[in-house]
Amino acid sequence: MVCAKVRIRFKKTGELRLISHHDLMRCFERMLRRASLPYHSTAGFNPKPRLVFAMPLSLGVVGLQEIAELELDEELTPEEIQARLTAQAPTGLDILSVHRIDPKITAHVRKAVYQVSVPPESATGLPERIEQLLAAAESWIERDRPEKRRINLRPYLSDVRLFADRLEIELLVTPNGTARPEEILRLLGLGDLLAAGAILERSHLELEEEAETSGVASAPRVLCVSPTGGVDATPLGPAD
């Protein structure tokens, strides 16, 4: 019987960004066993911890605020759970926080925010391209996997923000799917950025329950921060 459920926020950086989601799950399973946590297990011949990740992270992407939920058979304080997991975590995996949640609650991601460094030579004309993309009613791309098809990404694009040292992409996650950050980079003419060595980071996951308590997000905008610190934020109307 499940006695408690906790939400774990963690960071996955360094060489760990190169492991698959399946390997990350196995890593957490080892951590749970070595930490002697009273986790609840699945039924069957090969029981596993009842551990669910809010949104799998793509291979090669750094995760700065990832979310996992764990069911427990015994009550433990969040502080003790965090301390035990931290003691067993490998380099590159940091346990940021542990909070107790209602066992009936399951995390549903509403938004995912990604960021990537943009070199000065690639930023020329980028504010104008961002404005055009956010103002467009449709933005079609060819997606090759799992099957070849054309997809309109505009309904999944919430916002794009350009800072002096990085680009932020805010994507909506819906029952019908979402956009991939590398697809948005292609639409902005930055398709070769990752191949050139830039590292994509997922900086935040917003859950449905968090959106309900904070209210509806503001309209999409282009935010440009100059090297001298000046800021220009221009609303561009509501998202599709």
Secondary structure per residue as TSV (DSSP state, phi and psi in degrees):
chain	resnum	aa	ss	phi	psi
A	1	M	-	360.0	134.6
A	2	V	-	-75.9	122.7
A	3	C	-	-97.5	-27.6
A	4	A	E	-156.1	160.9
A	5	K	E	-141.6	136.8
A	6	V	E	-127.2	151.7
A	7	R	E	-107.6	124.1
A	8	I	E	-108.4	126.4
A	9	R	E	-106.5	132.4
A	10	F	E	-143.2	164.6
A	11	K	E	-117.8	135.5
A	12	K	E	-122.8	110.1
A	13	T	-	-134.8	-175.6
A	14	G	G	61.1	-142.0
A	15	E	G	-67.4	-20.4
A	16	L	G	-66.7	-17.5
A	17	R	G	-66.6	-15.3
A	18	L	G	-93.1	2.4
A	19	I	S	-95.5	152.5
A	20	S	-	-76.6	168.9
A	21	H	H	-63.4	-37.7
A	22	H	H	-61.5	-42.9
A	23	D	H	-67.7	-33.4
A	24	L	H	-64.5	-40.5
A	25	M	H	-61.9	-43.0
A	26	R	H	-64.6	-36.7
A	27	C	H	-61.8	-45.0
A	28	F	H	-65.3	-38.0
A	29	E	H	-60.8	-42.7
A	30	R	H	-64.1	-41.8
A	31	M	H	-60.8	-42.6
A	32	L	H	-64.1	-41.7
A	33	R	H	-67.0	-46.2
A	34	R	H	-68.0	-27.5
A	35	A	T	-82.0	-4.6
A	36	S	T	55.4	41.3
A	37	L	-	-83.1	140.7
A	38	P	-	-80.8	63.3
A	39	Y	B	-75.2	150.4
A	40	H	-	-81.7	138.4
A	41	S	B	-109.3	156.3
A	42	T	-	-73.2	162.7
A	43	A	S	-85.0	170.4
A	44	G	S	110.2	-175.2
A	45	F	S	-78.1	-19.1
A	46	N	S	-127.9	72.3
A	47	P	-	-63.9	141.9
A	48	K	-	-127.6	156.5
A	49	P	B	-60.4	141.9
A	50	R	-	-78.4	79.3
A	51	L	E	-122.5	124.2
A	52	V	E	-125.3	131.1
A	53	F	E	-94.6	136.9
A	54	A	S	-62.5	-40.0
A	55	M	S	-158.3	111.4
A	56	P	-	-54.5	144.4
A	57	L	-	-98.6	132.2
A	58	S	-	-66.8	152.7
A	59	L	T	-60.3	131.9
A	60	G	T	91.3	-7.5
A	61	V	-	-96.1	132.4
A	62	V	E	-76.9	139.2
A	63	G	E	-114.0	117.4
A	64	L	E	-97.7	-19.6
A	65	Q	E	-147.2	60.8
A	66	E	E	-80.6	160.0
A	67	I	E	-131.0	132.6
A	68	A	E	-135.1	151.0
A	69	E	E	-123.5	134.5
A	70	L	E	-126.7	132.9
A	71	E	E	-95.0	140.9
A	72	L	E	-123.0	148.9
A	73	D	S	-91.3	-13.1
A	74	E	S	-135.9	153.6
A	75	E	-	-78.1	129.5
A	76	L	-	-136.1	151.7
A	77	T	-	-71.6	147.8
A	78	P	H	-56.5	-35.2
A	79	E	H	-63.7	-40.4
A	80	E	H	-69.1	-40.3
A	81	I	H	-61.4	-45.5
A	82	Q	H	-62.7	-42.3
A	83	A	H	-64.5	-42.6
A	84	R	H	-66.5	-42.6
A	85	L	H	-67.7	-40.8
A	86	T	H	-60.1	-38.2
A	87	A	H	-65.8	-24.0
A	88	Q	H	-106.3	-4.1
A	89	A	-	-74.0	138.6
A	90	P	-	-74.9	166.7
A	91	T	T	-60.1	130.5
A	92	G	T	100.8	-8.2
A	93	L	E	-120.3	111.0
A	94	D	E	-114.0	128.8
A	95	I	E	-85.1	109.7
A	96	L	E	-82.6	-40.2
A	97	S	E	-163.8	158.3
A	98	V	E	-136.1	128.8
A	99	H	E	-132.0	140.5
A	100	R	E	-76.6	137.5
A	101	I	E	-130.8	166.2
A	102	D	-	-63.1	129.4
A	103	P	T	-57.2	-20.9
A	104	K	T	-82.9	-12.9
A	105	I	-	-84.3	139.0
A	106	T	-	-129.0	135.2
A	107	A	-	-66.7	129.1
A	108	H	-	-123.5	116.1
A	109	V	E	-75.4	132.3
A	110	R	E	-101.9	-40.2
A	111	K	E	-137.9	148.8
A	112	A	E	-129.3	130.8
A	113	V	E	-111.7	128.2
A	114	Y	E	-118.3	154.5
A	115	Q	E	-142.9	151.2
A	116	V	E	-151.3	143.8
A	117	S	E	-72.3	140.4
A	118	V	-	-122.0	116.5
A	119	P	-	-67.0	153.3
A	120	P	G	-54.3	-37.4
A	121	E	G	-67.9	-21.4
A	122	S	G	-92.3	-10.4
A	123	A	-	-87.8	-7.7
A	124	T	T	-63.5	122.7
A	125	G	T	76.5	1.7
A	126	L	H	-67.3	-41.7
A	127	P	H	-56.1	-39.1
A	128	E	H	-67.6	-39.2
A	129	R	H	-67.7	-36.3
A	130	I	H	-63.7	-45.0
A	131	E	H	-61.9	-41.6
A	132	Q	H	-64.4	-40.7
A	133	L	H	-65.1	-45.1
A	134	L	H	-70.6	-26.4
A	135	A	H	-83.2	-15.6
A	136	A	-	-72.7	144.4
A	137	A	S	-78.6	-29.1
A	138	E	-	-139.2	148.9
A	139	S	-	-143.7	97.6
A	140	W	E	-94.0	142.1
A	141	I	E	-137.8	162.2
A	142	E	E	-96.0	121.8
A	143	R	E	-107.1	129.3
A	144	D	-	-91.9	-23.2
A	145	R	S	-129.6	146.8
A	146	P	S	-73.7	-14.3
A	147	E	S	-145.4	156.5
A	148	K	-	-73.7	126.9
A	149	R	E	-164.0	161.1
A	150	R	E	-95.6	136.7
A	151	I	E	-133.5	136.3
A	152	N	E	-87.9	111.6
A	153	L	-	-84.3	-13.1
A	154	R	G	-58.5	-38.7
A	155	P	G	-63.9	-17.5
A	156	Y	G	-98.4	-5.7
A	157	L	E	-96.7	113.9
A	158	S	E	-90.7	-42.7
A	159	D	E	-164.5	155.7
A	160	V	E	-135.6	130.8
A	161	R	E	-127.7	129.8
A	162	L	E	-109.0	121.7
A	163	F	-	-109.0	177.1
A	164	A	S	-62.9	-30.9
A	165	D	S	-119.1	-2.0
A	166	R	E	-160.7	164.6
A	167	L	E	-116.2	132.5
A	168	E	E	-110.7	134.9
A	169	I	E	-122.2	122.0
A	170	E	E	-109.2	116.9
A	171	L	E	-113.1	140.3
A	172	L	E	-83.9	138.6
A	173	V	-	-110.3	118.2
A	174	T	B	-123.1	167.0
A	175	P	T	-59.8	-23.1
A	176	N	T	-88.2	-5.1
A	177	G	B	125.6	-164.3
A	178	T	-	-155.4	174.1
A	179	A	-	-91.2	160.9
A	180	R	-	-100.4	138.6
A	181	P	H	-58.4	-34.8
A	182	E	H	-66.9	-26.2
A	183	E	H	-70.3	-38.9
A	184	I	H	-66.4	-38.4
A	185	L	H	-60.6	-39.4
A	186	R	H	-63.3	-42.7
A	187	L	H	-63.3	-27.1
A	188	L	T	-91.6	5.7
A	189	G	T	77.7	21.1
A	190	L	-	-116.5	29.5
A	191	G	T	-63.4	-23.8
A	192	D	T	-94.2	4.2
A	193	L	T	-63.4	-47.3
A	194	L	T	-69.7	-37.5
A	195	A	T	-64.6	-26.1
A	196	A	T	-82.5	-2.1
A	197	G	T	114.8	-3.7
A	198	A	-	-66.8	144.8
A	199	I	-	-107.9	125.4
A	200	L	-	-83.9	135.9
A	201	E	E	-123.8	137.6
A	202	R	E	-97.5	111.4
A	203	S	E	-92.1	-20.0
A	204	H	E	-160.7	144.0
A	205	L	E	-121.2	123.6
A	206	E	E	-101.7	127.5
A	207	L	E	-90.9	157.8
A	208	E	H	-56.9	-43.2
A	209	E	H	-65.8	-30.6
A	210	E	H	-70.8	-37.2
A	211	A	H	-66.5	-35.5
A	212	E	H	-66.3	-34.3
A	213	T	H	-84.2	-25.4
A	214	S	H	-97.1	-13.2
A	215	G	-	94.9	176.6
A	216	V	-	-74.4	141.3
A	217	A	-	-68.1	156.3
A	218	S	-	-73.9	170.8
A	219	A	-	-66.3	150.9
A	220	P	-	-58.9	152.0
A	221	R	E	-154.3	162.9
A	222	V	E	-101.3	123.7
A	223	L	E	-114.1	115.1
A	224	C	E	-113.6	125.2
A	225	V	E	-114.5	120.2
A	226	S	-	-78.8	160.2
A	227	P	T	-58.7	-22.8
A	228	T	T	-87.7	-3.9
A	229	G	S	104.5	-3.8
A	230	G	-	-70.2	145.1
A	231	V	E	-124.5	136.5
A	232	D	E	-132.8	110.6
A	233	A	E	-113.9	118.1
A	234	T	E	-118.9	112.9
A	235	P	E	-63.8	144.3
A	236	L	-	-122.3	20.2
A	237	G	-	93.8	169.7
A	238	P	-	-69.7	151.6
A	239	A	-	-73.8	155.5
A	240	D	-	-67.9	360.0
